[in-house]
Amino acid sequence: MPVEAKPSKLAKLDGFKRSLPFMTATALSEVVNKIKSEGLPAASSRKDIRDAAQLKLMDKGYGNIIKKMKVACKDGSERDLVLANPLALLQAAFSQGGSYYQLVQSVLEAKPCSFSQSWHAMFYMDEVQNGNQLGVHQGRKCWLMYFVFKEKFLG
Protein backbone atom coordinates (compact mmCIF):
# COMPACT_ATOMS: atom_id res chain seq x y z
CA MET A 1 0.00 0.00 0.00
CA PRO A 2 1.43 3.45 -0.87
CA VAL A 3 2.54 5.45 2.17
CA GLU A 4 0.22 8.37 1.33
CA ALA A 5 -2.84 6.05 1.23
CA LYS A 6 -2.33 4.68 4.76
CA PRO A 7 -3.14 7.92 6.69
CA SER A 8 -6.38 8.21 4.74
CA LYS A 9 -7.38 4.62 5.56
CA LEU A 10 -6.44 5.08 9.21
CA ALA A 11 -8.48 8.29 9.43
CA LYS A 12 -11.48 6.48 7.92
CA LEU A 13 -11.05 3.59 10.39
CA ASP A 14 -10.79 6.01 13.32
CA GLY A 15 -13.95 7.82 12.21
CA PHE A 16 -15.75 4.50 11.84
CA LYS A 17 -14.71 3.38 15.35
CA ARG A 18 -15.73 6.69 16.92
CA SER A 19 -19.17 6.54 15.29
CA LEU A 20 -19.96 3.29 17.15
CA PRO A 21 -20.72 2.61 20.82
CA PHE A 22 -17.58 1.82 22.81
CA MET A 23 -15.81 -1.44 22.10
CA THR A 24 -12.20 -2.40 22.45
CA ALA A 25 -9.89 -2.21 19.45
CA THR A 26 -9.59 -6.00 19.61
CA ALA A 27 -13.38 -6.43 19.51
CA LEU A 28 -13.74 -4.06 16.55
CA SER A 29 -10.92 -5.82 14.71
CA GLU A 30 -12.59 -9.21 15.27
CA VAL A 31 -15.98 -7.92 14.10
CA VAL A 32 -14.50 -6.39 10.95
CA ASN A 33 -12.47 -9.54 10.16
CA LYS A 34 -15.50 -11.78 10.72
CA ILE A 35 -17.59 -9.62 8.35
CA LYS A 36 -14.80 -9.76 5.76
CA SER A 37 -14.59 -13.56 5.93
CA GLU A 38 -18.28 -14.47 6.42
CA GLY A 39 -20.25 -11.44 5.24
CA LEU A 40 -22.95 -9.60 7.14
CA PRO A 41 -25.58 -11.67 8.97
CA ALA A 42 -29.07 -11.38 7.53
CA ALA A 43 -30.49 -10.39 10.93
CA SER A 44 -28.74 -7.69 12.95
CA SER A 45 -31.22 -5.56 14.91
CA ARG A 46 -31.16 -5.39 18.70
CA LYS A 47 -34.39 -7.44 18.73
CA ASP A 48 -32.81 -10.09 16.46
CA ILE A 49 -29.80 -10.35 18.78
CA ARG A 50 -32.12 -10.74 21.80
CA ASP A 51 -34.21 -13.36 19.97
CA ALA A 52 -31.06 -15.30 19.02
CA ALA A 53 -29.98 -15.36 22.67
CA GLN A 54 -33.49 -16.48 23.73
CA LEU A 55 -33.38 -19.28 21.16
CA LYS A 56 -30.31 -20.68 22.95
CA LEU A 57 -32.39 -20.90 26.14
CA MET A 58 -35.11 -23.00 24.55
CA ASP A 59 -35.76 -26.69 25.18
CA LYS A 60 -32.74 -28.86 24.34
CA GLY A 61 -33.70 -32.17 25.96
CA TYR A 62 -33.74 -31.30 29.66
CA GLY A 63 -36.25 -28.50 29.21
CA ASN A 64 -35.79 -24.78 28.99
CA ILE A 65 -32.83 -23.27 30.85
CA ILE A 66 -34.99 -20.45 32.23
CA LYS A 67 -38.34 -21.38 33.75
CA LYS A 68 -41.07 -19.41 35.47
CA MET A 69 -43.05 -20.88 38.31
CA LYS A 70 -46.03 -19.40 40.15
CA VAL A 71 -45.47 -19.22 43.90
CA ALA A 72 -47.82 -18.20 46.69
CA CYS A 73 -46.82 -15.21 48.80
CA LYS A 74 -47.54 -14.78 52.52
CA ASP A 75 -50.30 -12.28 51.74
CA GLY A 76 -52.08 -14.84 49.52
CA SER A 77 -51.08 -13.28 46.21
CA GLU A 78 -49.12 -15.11 43.51
CA ARG A 79 -45.87 -14.09 41.87
CA ASP A 80 -43.71 -15.49 39.11
CA LEU A 81 -40.43 -16.93 40.33
CA VAL A 82 -37.71 -17.16 37.67
CA LEU A 83 -35.61 -20.31 37.97
CA ALA A 84 -32.64 -21.82 36.17
CA ASN A 85 -32.89 -25.50 35.27
CA PRO A 86 -29.44 -26.88 36.27
CA LEU A 87 -29.52 -29.94 34.00
CA ALA A 88 -30.51 -27.87 30.97
CA LEU A 89 -27.81 -25.35 31.87
CA LEU A 90 -25.14 -28.06 32.06
CA GLN A 91 -26.27 -29.54 28.75
CA ALA A 92 -26.18 -26.13 27.05
CA ALA A 93 -22.72 -25.34 28.46
CA PHE A 94 -21.38 -28.69 27.27
CA SER A 95 -22.95 -28.45 23.79
CA GLN A 96 -21.33 -25.05 23.11
CA GLY A 97 -17.82 -26.47 23.38
CA GLY A 98 -15.09 -24.43 25.00
CA SER A 99 -13.63 -24.73 28.48
CA TYR A 100 -16.62 -26.48 30.11
CA TYR A 101 -16.66 -29.09 27.34
CA GLN A 102 -12.91 -29.60 27.85
CA LEU A 103 -13.40 -29.99 31.61
CA VAL A 104 -16.05 -32.69 31.15
CA GLN A 105 -13.96 -34.47 28.51
CA SER A 106 -10.88 -34.51 30.79
CA VAL A 107 -12.91 -36.00 33.66
CA LEU A 108 -14.44 -38.52 31.26
CA GLU A 109 -10.98 -39.63 30.10
CA ALA A 110 -9.67 -39.88 33.68
CA LYS A 111 -12.73 -41.62 35.13
CA PRO A 112 -15.42 -42.85 32.74
CA CYS A 113 -18.94 -42.41 34.06
CA SER A 114 -21.35 -45.36 34.21
CA PHE A 115 -24.44 -46.44 36.13
CA SER A 116 -22.26 -48.36 38.59
CA GLN A 117 -19.68 -45.54 38.91
CA SER A 118 -21.55 -42.27 38.57
CA TRP A 119 -19.95 -38.87 38.95
CA HIS A 120 -20.66 -36.52 41.83
CA ALA A 121 -21.56 -32.98 40.88
CA MET A 122 -20.76 -30.23 43.35
CA PHE A 123 -22.98 -27.20 43.12
CA TYR A 124 -22.50 -23.77 44.64
CA MET A 125 -24.48 -20.54 44.34
CA ASP A 126 -23.48 -17.04 45.32
CA GLU A 127 -24.98 -13.58 45.02
CA VAL A 128 -22.93 -11.07 43.05
CA GLN A 129 -23.27 -7.30 43.18
CA ASN A 130 -22.03 -5.51 40.06
CA GLY A 131 -20.74 -1.99 40.43
CA ASN A 132 -20.39 -0.10 43.69
CA GLN A 133 -21.07 -2.50 46.55
CA LEU A 134 -21.56 0.36 49.00
CA GLY A 135 -23.85 2.34 46.70
CA VAL A 136 -27.47 3.17 47.50
CA HIS A 137 -28.92 1.41 44.46
CA GLN A 138 -28.47 -2.35 44.58
CA GLY A 139 -30.55 -3.19 41.49
CA ARG A 140 -27.88 -5.11 39.61
CA LYS A 141 -27.59 -8.10 41.93
CA CYS A 142 -27.54 -11.51 40.32
CA TRP A 143 -26.88 -15.08 41.33
CA LEU A 144 -24.07 -17.20 39.94
CA MET A 145 -24.12 -20.98 39.83
CA TYR A 146 -20.94 -23.01 39.86
CA PHE A 147 -20.78 -26.68 38.90
CA VAL A 148 -17.77 -28.93 39.13
CA PHE A 149 -17.24 -32.65 39.36
CA LYS A 150 -15.71 -34.14 42.50
CA GLU A 151 -13.82 -36.57 40.32
CA LYS A 152 -11.86 -33.73 38.68
CA PHE A 153 -10.35 -32.36 41.88
CA LEU A 154 -10.74 -35.04 44.55
CA GLY A 155 -10.03 -38.14 42.48
Phi, psi and omega in degrees: 000133178299146184300322182289339180280332184297313179302324179295316180293321179293321178296320179294318178297316180298317177297320178298312181299317183288342179277352183256160171300159184303136168206155181292161177298323179296316180297314179298316179300317179295318179298312181298315180295322179294320178295320178299317184277327186244351183083174179283140174292151181293326180249133183211003181287165177302320179295319178298320180294318177297316180297323178296320178294319179297324180300324178295335183273356184286170184307124179232024179122316178258013181098181179289148178292315180257127180234152172245140181224134177283131177233150179272134177268166181300327182277004178094347178282169178244147176225157173275131174252126180268126183236154172254132178275109187298323180292319177294324178295315178298317179297317180295318180297319180292318185290342180277353182076196178086203189293324179292319176301315180296321177300310181297318180296320181293322177292320179298320178292320182286321182213093180302143181267138177211176179295326181277336178230077182279159178278165178240114180272133174254136188231135180219140177235147179210145177275138180237136177248112176284150175081210185283112183291338180262002182292164181289317183271121182246035187281356184255021180292146174212166179252139175250143176243133178245135175234138172209160180258132179306323183297335181289320188249337183244014178076000000 
